[in-house]
């Protein structure tokens, strides 16, 4: 039996229902995902996740293909199957085929992106997987590669959101799995 149980419809408060519906609309989903629904008994948690999704995951100065490749590589590095699958599905809708995406995971240096967007992916992945090892030199290197301080801060927020989201998704997956 799973550690967590999804709430029944009667257990979902109007506040949680509204947040779940907004998430569904924002992401273009047809139904609530178990990774979100499992937290429906905690509307404050859902609200924080939705707020973070709306504000920190966007990185508006970068194109969707760069953002989704970054998500795919972060999810791959942090072993989040749900985020990895979702990012790949988004990339496939953008015209990328599965074997090409496999190649990017194996060798991110060959990304067919503009140089600036490759730097976005490279440095966002570095932030998401090694933030404890960042030094002022890293930020100078990012800036020297043509990224503004504003863009670097967007990258930090983007990486932080995806690490945050991955913790929720991996924990929900484990808690919902049958033993």
Contact map, one row per residue, 1 for C-alpha under 8 A:
11100000000000000000000000000000000000000000000000000000000000000000000000000000000000000000000000000000000000000000000000000000000000000000000000000000000000000000000000000000111
11111000000000000000000000000000000000000000000000000000000000000000000000000000000000000000000000000000000000000000000000000000000000000000000000000000000000000000000000000011111
11111000000000000000000000000000000000000000000000000000000000000000000000000000000000000000000000000000000000000000000000000000000000000000000000000000000000000000000000000011110
01111100000000000000000000000000000001000000000000000000000000000000000000000000000000000000000000000000000000000000000000000000000000000000000000000000000000000000000000010011000
01111110000000000000000000000000000001000000000000000000000000000000000000000000000000000000000000000000000000000000000000000000000000000000000000000000000000000000000000000001000
00011111000000000000000000000000010011000000000000000000000000000000000000000000000000000000000000000000000000000000000000000000000000000000000000000000000000000000000000000000000
00001111111100000000000000000000000011011000000000000000000000000000000000000000000000000000000000000000000000000000000000000000000000000000000000000000000000000000000000000000000
00000111111100000000000000000000000000000000000000000000000000000000000000000000000000000000000000000000000000000000000000000000000000000000000000000000000000000000000000000000000
00000011111100000000000000000000000000000000000000000000000000000000000000000000000000000000000000000000000000000000000000000000000000000000000000000000000000000000000000000000000
00000011111110000000000000000000000000000000000000000000000000000000000000000000000000000000000000000000000000000000000000000000000000000000000000000000000000000000000000000000000
00000011111110000000000000000000000000001000000000000000000000000000000000000000000000000000000000000000000000000000000000000000000000000000000000000000000000000000000000000000000
00000011111111011000000000000000000000011000000000000000000000000000000000000000000000000000000000000000000000000000000000000000000000000000000000000000000000000000000000000000000
00000000011111111000000000000000000000011010000000000000000000000000000000000000000000000000000000000000000000000000000000000000000000000000000000000000000000000000000000000000000
00000000000111111100000000000000000000000000000000000000000000000000000000000000000000000000000000000000000000000000000000000000000000000000000000000000000000000000000000000000000
00000000000011111110000000000000000000000010000000000000000000000000000000000000000000000000000000000000000000000000000000000000000000000000000000000000000000000000000000000000000
00000000000111111111000000000000000000011110010000000000000000000000000000000000000000000000000000000000000000000000000000000000000000000000000000000000000000000000000000000000000
00000000000111111111100000000000000000010000000000000000000000000000000000000000000000000000000000000000000000000000000000000000000000000000000000000000000000000000000000000000000
00000000000001111111110000000000000000000000000000000000000000000000000000000000000000000000000000000000000000000000000000000000000000000000000000000000000000000000000000000000000
00000000000000111111111000000000000000000010011001000000000000000000000000000000000000000000000000000000000000000000000000000000000000000000000000000000000000000000000000000000000
00000000000000011111111100000001000110010000010000000000000000000000000000000000000000000000000000000000000000000000000000000000000000000000000000000000000000000000000000000000000
00000000000000001111111110000001000000000000000000000000000000000000000000000000000000000000000000000000000000000000000000000000000000000000000000000000000000000000000000000000000
00000000000000000111111111000000000000000000000000000000000000000000000000000000000000000000000000000000000000000000000000000000000000000000000000000000000000000000000000000000000
00000000000000000011111111100000000000000000000001000000000000000000000000000000000000000000000000000000000000000000000000000000000000000000000000000000000000000000000000000000000
00000000000000000001111111111111000000000000000000000000000000000000000000000000000000000000000000000000000000000000000000000000000000000000000000000000000000000000000000000000000
00000000000000000000111111111000000000000000000000000000000000000000000000000000000000000000000000000000000000000000000000000000000000000000000000000000000000000000000000000000000
00000000000000000000011111111000000000000000000000000000000000000000000000000000000000000000000000000000000000000000000000000000000000000000000000000000000000000000000000000000000
00000000000000000000001111111000000000000000000000000000000000000000000000000000000000000000000000000000000000000000000000000000000000000000000000000000000000000000000000000000000
00000000000000000000000111111100000000000000000000000000000000000000000000000000000000000000000000000000000000000000000000000000000000000000000000000000000000000000000000000000000
00000000000000000000000111111111000000000000000000000000000000000000000000000000000000000000000000000000000000000000000000000000000000000000000000000000000000000000000000000000000
00000000000000000000000100011111000000000000000000000000000000000000000000000000000000000000000000000000000000000000000000000000000000000000000000000000000000000000000000000000000
00000000000000000000000100001111100000000000000000000000000000000000000000000000000000000000000000000000000000000000000000000000000000000000000000000000000000000000000000000000000
00000000000000000001100100001111110110000000000000000000000000000000000000000000000000000000000000000000000000000000000000000000000000000000000000000000000000000000000000000000000
00000000000000000000000000000011111110000000000000000000000000000000000000000000000000000000000000000000000000000000000000000000000000000000000000000000000000000000000000000000000
00000100000000000000000000000001111111000000000000000000000000000000000000000000000000000000000000000000000000000000000000000000000000000000000000000000000000000000000000010000000
00000000000000000000000000000000111111100000000000000000000000000000000000000000000000000000000000000000000000000000000000000000000000000000000000000000000000000000000110011000000
00000000000000000001000000000001111111110000010000000000000000000000000000000000000000000000000000000000000000000000000000000000000000000000000000000000000000000000000000000000000
00000110000000000001000000000001111111110000000000000000000000000000000000000000000000000000000000000000000000000000000000000000000000000000000000000000000000000000000000000000000
00011110000000000000000000000000011111111000000000000000000000000000000000000000000000000000000000000000000000000000000000000000000000000000000000000000000000000000000000010000000
00000000000000000000000000000000001111111110110000000000000000000000000000000000000000000000000000000000000000000000000000000000000000000000000000000000000000000000000000000000000
00000010000110011001000000000000000111111110010000000000000000000000000000000000000000000000000000000000000000000000000000000000000000000000000000000000000000000000000000000000000
00000010001110010000000000000000000001111110000000000000000000000000000000000000000000000000000000000000000000000000000000000000000000000000000000000000000000000000000000000000000
00000000000000010000000000000000000000111111110000000000000000000000000000000000000000000000000000000000000000000000000000000000000000000000000000000000000000000000000000000000000
00000000000010110010000000000000000000111111111000000000000000000000000000000000000000000000000000000000000000000000000000000000000000000000000000000000000000000000000000000000000
00000000000000000000000000000000000000000111111100000000000000000000000000000000000000000000000000000000000000000000000000000000000000000000000000000000000000000000000000000000000
00000000000000000000000000000000000000100111111110000000000000000000000000000000000000000000000000000000000000000000000000000000000000000000000000000000000000000000000000000000000
00000000000000010011000000000000000100110111111111000000000000000000000000000000000000000000000000000000000000000000000000000000000000000000000000000000000000000000000000000000000
00000000000000000010000000000000000000000011111111100000000000000000000000000000000000000000000000000000000000000000000000000000000000000000000000000000000000000000000000000000000
00000000000000000000000000000000000000000001111111110000000000000000000000000000000000000000000000000000000000000000000000000000000000000000000000000000000000000000000000000000000
00000000000000000000000000000000000000000000111111111000000000000000000000000000000000000000000000000000000000000000000000000000000000000000000000000000000000000000100000000000000
00000000000000000010001000000000000000000000011111111100000000000000000000000000000000000000000000000000000000000000000000000000000000000000000000000000000000000000000000000000000
00000000000000000000000000000000000000000000001111111110000000000000000000000000000000000000000000000000000000000000000000000000000000000000000000000000000000000000000000000000000
00000000000000000000000000000000000000000000000111111111100000000000000000000000000000000000000000000000000000000000000000000000000000000000000000000000000000001000000000000000000
00000000000000000000000000000000000000000000000011111111110000000000000000000000000000000000000000000000000000000000000000000000000000000000000000000000000000001000000000000000000
00000000000000000000000000000000000000000000000001111111110000000000000000000000000000000000000000000000000000000000000000000000000000000000000000000000000000000000000000000000000
00000000000000000000000000000000000000000000000000111111110000000000000000000000000000000000000000000000000000000000000000000000000000000000000000000000000000000000000000000000000
00000000000000000000000000000000000000000000000000011111111000000000000000000000000000000000000000000000000000000000000000000000000000000000000000000000010011011000000000000000000
00000000000000000000000000000000000000000000000000011111111000000000000000000000000000000000000000000000000000000000000000000000000000000000000000000000000011101100000000000000000
00000000000000000000000000000000000000000000000000001111111100000000000000000000000000000000000000000000000000000000000000000000000000000000000000000000000001000000000000000000000
00000000000000000000000000000000000000000000000000000001111111000010000000000000000000000000000000000000000000000000000000000000000000000000000000000010011011000000000000000000000
00000000000000000000000000000000000000000000000000000000011111100000000000000000000000000000000000000000000000000000000000000000000000000000000000000000000000000000000000000000000
00000000000000000000000000000000000000000000000000000000001111100000000000000000000000000000000000000000000000000000000000000000000000000000000000000010000000000000000000000000000
00000000000000000000000000000000000000000000000000000000001111110110000000000000000000000000000000000000000000000000100100000000000000000000000000000000000000000000000000000000000
00000000000000000000000000000000000000000000000000000000000111111110000000000000000000000000000000000000000000000000100000000000000000000000000000000000000000000000000000000000000
00000000000000000000000000000000000000000000000000000000000001111111000000000000000000000000000000000000000000000000000000000000000000000000000000000000000000000000000000000000000
00000000000000000000000000000000000000000000000000000000000000111111100000000000000000000010010000000000000000000000000000000000000000000000000000000000000000000000000000000000000
00000000000000000000000000000000000000000000000000000000000001111111110000000000000000000000000000000000000000001000110110000000000000000000000000000000000000000000000000000000000
00000000000000000000000000000000000000000000000000000000001001111111111000000000000000000000000000000000000000000000000010000000000000000000000000000000000000000000000000000000000
00000000000000000000000000000000000000000000000000000000000000011111111100000000000000110110000000000000000000000000000000000000000000000000000000000000000000000000000000000000000
00000000000000000000000000000000000000000000000000000000000000001111111110000000000000110010000000000000000000000000000010000000000000000000000000000000000000000000000000000000000
00000000000000000000000000000000000000000000000000000000000000000111111111000000000000000000000000000000000000000000000111011000000000000000000000000000000000000000000000000000000
00000000000000000000000000000000000000000000000000000000000000000011111111100000001100100000000000000000000000000000000000000000000000000000000000000000000000000100000000000000000
00000000000000000000000000000000000000000000000000000000000000000001111111110000001110110000000000000000100000000000000000000000000000000000000000000000000000000000000000000000000
00000000000000000000000000000000000000000000000000000000000000000000111111111000000100000000000000000000100000000000000000001000000000000000000000000000000000000000000000000000000
00000000000000000000000000000000000000000000000000000000000000000000011111111100000000000000000000000000000000000000000000001001100000000000000000000000000000000110000000000000000
00000000000000000000000000000000000000000000000000000000000000000000001111111111101100000000000000000000000000000000000000000000000000000000000000000000000000000000010000000000000
00000000000000000000000000000000000000000000000000000000000000000000000111111111100100000000000000000000100000000000000000000000000000000000000000000000000000000000000000000000000
00000000000000000000000000000000000000000000000000000000000000000000000011111110000000000000000000000000000000000000000000000000100000000000000000000000000000000000000000000000000
00000000000000000000000000000000000000000000000000000000000000000000000001111111000000000000000000000000000000000000000000000000100000000000000000000000000000000000010000000000000
00000000000000000000000000000000000000000000000000000000000000000000000000111111100100000000000000000000000000000000000000000000000000000000000000000000000000000000000000000000000
00000000000000000000000000000000000000000000000000000000000000000000000000110111111100000000000000000000000000000000000000000000000000000000000000000000000000000000010011000000000
00000000000000000000000000000000000000000000000000000000000000000000000000110011111110000000000000000000000000000000000000000000000000000000000000000000000000000000000000000000000
00000000000000000000000000000000000000000000000000000000000000000000000000000001111111000000000000000000000000000000000000000000000000000000000000000000000000000000000011000000000
00000000000000000000000000000000000000000000000000000000000000000000001100100001111111100000000000000000000000000000000000000000000000000000000000000000000000000000010010000000000
00000000000000000000000000000000000000000000000000000000000000000000001110110011111111110000000000000000000000000000000000000000000000000000000000000000000000000000000000000000000
00000000000000000000000000000000000000000000000000000000000000000000000100000000111111111000000000000000000000000000000000000000000000000000000000000000000000000000000000000000000
00000000000000000000000000000000000000000000000000000000000000000000000000000000011111111100000000000000000000000000000000000000000000000000000000000000000000000000000000000000000
00000000000000000000000000000000000000000000000000000000000000000001101100000000001111111110000000000000000000000000000000000000000000000000000000000000000000000000000000000000000
00000000000000000000000000000000000000000000000000000000000000000001100100000000000111111111000001001000000000000000000000000000000000000000000000000000000000000000000000000000000
00000000000000000000000000000000000000000000000000000000000000000000000000000000000011111111100000000000000000000000000000000000000000000000000000000000000000000000000000000000000
00000000000000000000000000000000000000000000000000000000000000000001000000000000000001111111110000000000000000000000000000000000000000000000000000000000000000000000000000000000000
00000000000000000000000000000000000000000000000000000000000000001001100000000000000000111111111100000000000000000000000000000000000000000000000000000000000000000000000000000000000
00000000000000000000000000000000000000000000000000000000000000000000000000000000000000011111111111000000000000000000000000000000000000000000000000000000000000000000000000000000000
00000000000000000000000000000000000000000000000000000000000000000000000000000000000000001111111100000000000000000000000000000000000000000000000000000000000000000000000000000000000
00000000000000000000000000000000000000000000000000000000000000001000000000000000000000000111111100000000000000000000000000000000000000000000000000000000000000000000000000000000000
00000000000000000000000000000000000000000000000000000000000000000000000000000000000000000011111110000000000000000000000000000000000000000000000000000000000000000000000000000000000
00000000000000000000000000000000000000000000000000000000000000000000000000000000000000000011111111011000000000000000000000000000000000000000000000000000000000000000000000000000000
00000000000000000000000000000000000000000000000000000000000000000000000000000000000000000001001111111000000000000000000000000000000000000000000000000000000000000000000000000000000
00000000000000000000000000000000000000000000000000000000000000000000000000000000000000010001000111111100000000000000000000000000000000000000000000000000000000000000000000000000000
00000000000000000000000000000000000000000000000000000000000000000000000000000000000000000000000011111110000000000000000000000000000000000000000000000000000000000000000000000000000
00000000000000000000000000000000000000000000000000000000000000000000000000000000000000000000000111111111000000000000000000000000000000000000000000000000000000000000000000000000000
00000000000000000000000000000000000000000000000000000000000000000000000000000000000000010000000111111111100000000000000000000000000000000000000000000000000000000000000000000000000
00000000000000000000000000000000000000000000000000000000000000000000000000000000000000000000000001111111110000000000000000000000000000000000000000000000000000000000000000000000000
00000000000000000000000000000000000000000000000000000000000000000000000000000000000000000000000000111111111100000000000000000000000000000000000000000000000000000000000000000000000
00000000000000000000000000000000000000000000000000000000000000000000000000000000000000000000000000011111111111100000000000000000000000000000000000000000000000000000000000000000000
00000000000000000000000000000000000000000000000000000000000000000000000110010000000000000000000000001111111100000000000000000000000000000000000000000000000000000000000000000000000
00000000000000000000000000000000000000000000000000000000000000000000000000000000000000000000000000000111111100000000000000000000000000000000000000000000000000000000000000000000000
00000000000000000000000000000000000000000000000000000000000000000000000000000000000000000000000000000011111111000000000000000000000000000000000000000000000000000000000000000000000
00000000000000000000000000000000000000000000000000000000000000000000000000000000000000000000000000000011111111100000000001000000000000000000000000000000000000000000000000000000000
00000000000000000000000000000000000000000000000000000000000000000000000000000000000000000000000000000001001111100000000000000000000000000000000000000000000000000000000000000000000
00000000000000000000000000000000000000000000000000000000000000000000000000000000000000000000000000000001001111110000000000000000000000000000000000000000000000000000000000000000000
00000000000000000000000000000000000000000000000000000000000000000000000000000000000000000000000000000001000111111000010000000000000000000000000000000000000000000000000000000000000
00000000000000000000000000000000000000000000000000000000000000000000000000000000000000000000000000000000000001111100010000000000000000000000000000000000000000000000000000000000000
00000000000000000000000000000000000000000000000000000000000000000100000000000000000000000000000000000000000000111111110000000000000000000000000000000000000000000000000000000000000
00000000000000000000000000000000000000000000000000000000000000000000000000000000000000000000000000000000000000011111110000000000000000000000000000000000000000000000000000000000000
00000000000000000000000000000000000000000000000000000000000000000000000000000000000000000000000000000000000000001111111000000000000000000000000000000000000000000000000000000000000
00000000000000000000000000000000000000000000000000000000000000000000000000000000000000000000000000000000000000001111111100000000000000000000000011100000000000000000000000000000000
00000000000000000000000000000000000000000000000000000000000001100100000000000000000000000000000000000000000000001111111110000000000000000000000000000000000000000000000000000000000
00000000000000000000000000000000000000000000000000000000000000000100000000000000000000000000000000000000000000111111111111000000000000000000000000000000000000000000000000000000000
00000000000000000000000000000000000000000000000000000000000000000000000000000000000000000000000000000000000000000011111111100000000000000000010010000000000000000000000000000000000
00000000000000000000000000000000000000000000000000000000000001000100010000000000000000000000000000000000000000000001111111110000000000000000000000000000001000000000000000000000000
00000000000000000000000000000000000000000000000000000000000000000110110000000000000000000000000000000000000000000000111111111000000000000000000000000000000000000000000000000000000
00000000000000000000000000000000000000000000000000000000000000000000010000000000000000000000000000000000000100000000011111111100000000000000000000000000000000000000000000000000000
00000000000000000000000000000000000000000000000000000000000000000000000000000000000000000000000000000000000000000000001111111110000000000000010000000000001000000000000000000000000
00000000000000000000000000000000000000000000000000000000000000000000010000000000000000000000000000000000000000000000000111111111000000000000000000000000001101100000000000000000000
00000000000000000000000000000000000000000000000000000000000000000000010011000000000000000000000000000000000000000000000011111111100000000000000000000000000000100000000000000000000
00000000000000000000000000000000000000000000000000000000000000000000000000000000000000000000000000000000000000000000000001111111111000000000000000000000000000000000000000000000000
00000000000000000000000000000000000000000000000000000000000000000000000000000000000000000000000000000000000000000000000000111111111001000000000000000000000100100000000000000000000
00000000000000000000000000000000000000000000000000000000000000000000000001000000000000000000000000000000000000000000000000011111111000000000000000000000000100110110000000000000000
00000000000000000000000000000000000000000000000000000000000000000000000001001100000000000000000000000000000000000000000000001111111000000000000000000000000000000000000000000000000
00000000000000000000000000000000000000000000000000000000000000000000000000000000000000000000000000000000000000000000000000000111111111000000000000000000000000000000000000000000000
00000000000000000000000000000000000000000000000000000000000000000000000000000000000000000000000000000000000000000000000000000111111111000000000000000000000000000000000000000000000
00000000000000000000000000000000000000000000000000000000000000000000000000000000000000000000000000000000000000000000000000000000011111000000000000000000000000000000000000000000000
00000000000000000000000000000000000000000000000000000000000000000000000000000000000000000000000000000000000000000000000000000000011111100000000000000000000000000000000000000000000
00000000000000000000000000000000000000000000000000000000000000000000000000000000000000000000000000000000000000000000000000000010011111110100000000000000000000000000000000000000000
00000000000000000000000000000000000000000000000000000000000000000000000000000000000000000000000000000000000000000000000000000000000011111110000000000000000000000000000000000000000
00000000000000000000000000000000000000000000000000000000000000000000000000000000000000000000000000000000000000000000000000000000000001111111000000000000000000000000000000000000000
00000000000000000000000000000000000000000000000000000000000000000000000000000000000000000000000000000000000000000000000000000000000000111111100000000000000000000000000000000000000
00000000000000000000000000000000000000000000000000000000000000000000000000000000000000000000000000000000000000000000000000000000000001111111110000000000000000000000000000000000000
00000000000000000000000000000000000000000000000000000000000000000000000000000000000000000000000000000000000000000000000000000000000000111111111000000001000000000000000000000000000
00000000000000000000000000000000000000000000000000000000000000000000000000000000000000000000000000000000000000000000000000000000000000011111111100000000000000000000000000000000000
00000000000000000000000000000000000000000000000000000000000000000000000000000000000000000000000000000000000000000000000000000000000000001111111110000000000000000000000000000000000
00000000000000000000000000000000000000000000000000000000000000000000000000000000000000000000000000000000000000000000001000100000000000000111111111100001000000000000000000000000000
00000000000000000000000000000000000000000000000000000000000000000000000000000000000000000000000000000000000000000000000000000000000000000011111111111001000000000000000000000000000
00000000000000000000000000000000000000000000000000000000000000000000000000000000000000000000000000000000000000000000000000000000000000000001111111100000000000000000000000000000000
00000000000000000000000000000000000000000000000000000000000000000000000000000000000000000000000000000000000000000001001000000000000000000000111111100000000000000000000000000000000
00000000000000000000000000000000000000000000000000000000000000000000000000000000000000000000000000000000000000000001000000000000000000000000011111110000000000000000000000000000000
00000000000000000000000000000000000000000000000000000000000000000000000000000000000000000000000000000000000000000001000000000000000000000000011111111011000000000000000000000000000
00000000000000000000000000000000000000000000000000000000000000000000000000000000000000000000000000000000000000000000000000000000000000000000001001111111000000000000000000000000000
00000000000000000000000000000000000000000000000000000000000000000000000000000000000000000000000000000000000000000000000000000000000000000000001000111111100000000000000000000000000
00000000000000000000000000000000000000000000000000000000000000000000000000000000000000000000000000000000000000000000000000000000000000000000000000011111110000000000000000000000000
00000000000000000000000000000000000000000000000000000000001010000000000000000000000000000000000000000000000000000000000000000000000000000000000000111111111000000000000000000000000
00000000000000000000000000000000000000000000000000000000000000000000000000000000000000000000000000000000000000000000000000000000000000000010011000111111111100000000000000000000000
00000000000000000000000000000000000000000000000000000000000000000000000000000000000000000000000000000000000000000000000000000000000000000000000000001111111110000000000000000000000
00000000000000000000000000000000000000000000000000000001001000000000000000000000000000000000000000000000000000000000000000000000000000000000000000000111111111000000000000000000000
00000000000000000000000000000000000000000000000000000000001000000000000000000000000000000000000000000000000000000000000100110000000000000000000000000011111111100000000000000000000
00000000000000000000000000000000000000000000000000000000000000000000000000000000000000000000000000000000000000000000000000010011000000000000000000000001111111110000000000000000000
00000000000000000000000000000000000000000000000000000001101000000000000000000000000000000000000000000000000000000000000000000000000000000000000000000000111111111000000000000000000
00000000000000000000000000000000000000000000000000000001111000000000000000000000000000000000000000000000000000000000000000010000000000000000000000000000011111111100000000000000000
00000000000000000000000000000000000000000000000000000000100000000000000000000000000000000000000000000000000000000000000000011011000000000000000000000000001111111110000000000000000
00000000000000000000000000000000000000000000000000000001000000000000000000000000000000000000000000000000000000000000000000000001000000000000000000000000000111111111000000000000000
00000000000000000000000000000000000000000000000000011001100000000000000000000000000000000000000000000000000000000000000000000000000000000000000000000000000011111111100000000000000
00000000000000000000000000000000000000000000000000000000100000000000001001000000000000000000000000000000000000000000000000000001000000000000000000000000000001111111110000000000000
00000000000000000000000000000000000000000000000000000000000000000000000001000000000000000000000000000000000000000000000000000001000000000000000000000000000000111111111000000000000
00000000000000000000000000000000000000000000000000000000000000000000000000000000000000000000000000000000000000000000000000000000000000000000000000000000000000011111111100000000000
00000000000000000000000000000000000000000000000010000000000000000000000000000000000000000000000000000000000000000000000000000000000000000000000000000000000000001111111110000000000
00000000000000000000000000000000000000000000000000000000000000000000000000100101001000000000000000000000000000000000000000000000000000000000000000000000000000000111111111000000000
00000000000000000000000000000000000000000000000000000000000000000000000000000000000000000000000000000000000000000000000000000000000000000000000000000000000000000011111111100000000
00000000000000000000000000000000001000000000000000000000000000000000000000000000000000000000000000000000000000000000000000000000000000000000000000000000000000000001111111110000000
00000000000000000000000000000000001000000000000000000000000000000000000000000001011000000000000000000000000000000000000000000000000000000000000000000000000000000000111111111000000
00000000000000000000000000000000000000000000000000000000000000000000000000000001010000000000000000000000000000000000000000000000000000000000000000000000000000000000011111111100000
00000000000000000000000000000000000000000000000000000000000000000000000000000000000000000000000000000000000000000000000000000000000000000000000000000000000000000000001111111110000
00010000000000000000000000000000011001000000000000000000000000000000000000000000000000000000000000000000000000000000000000000000000000000000000000000000000000000000000111111111000
00000000000000000000000000000000001000000000000000000000000000000000000000000000000000000000000000000000000000000000000000000000000000000000000000000000000000000000000011111111100
00000000000000000000000000000000000000000000000000000000000000000000000000000000000000000000000000000000000000000000000000000000000000000000000000000000000000000000000001111111100
01110000000000000000000000000000000000000000000000000000000000000000000000000000000000000000000000000000000000000000000000000000000000000000000000000000000000000000000000111111100
01111000000000000000000000000000000000000000000000000000000000000000000000000000000000000000000000000000000000000000000000000000000000000000000000000000000000000000000000011111110
11100000000000000000000000000000000000000000000000000000000000000000000000000000000000000000000000000000000000000000000000000000000000000000000000000000000000000000000000001111111
11100000000000000000000000000000000000000000000000000000000000000000000000000000000000000000000000000000000000000000000000000000000000000000000000000000000000000000000000000001111
11000000000000000000000000000000000000000000000000000000000000000000000000000000000000000000000000000000000000000000000000000000000000000000000000000000000000000000000000000000111
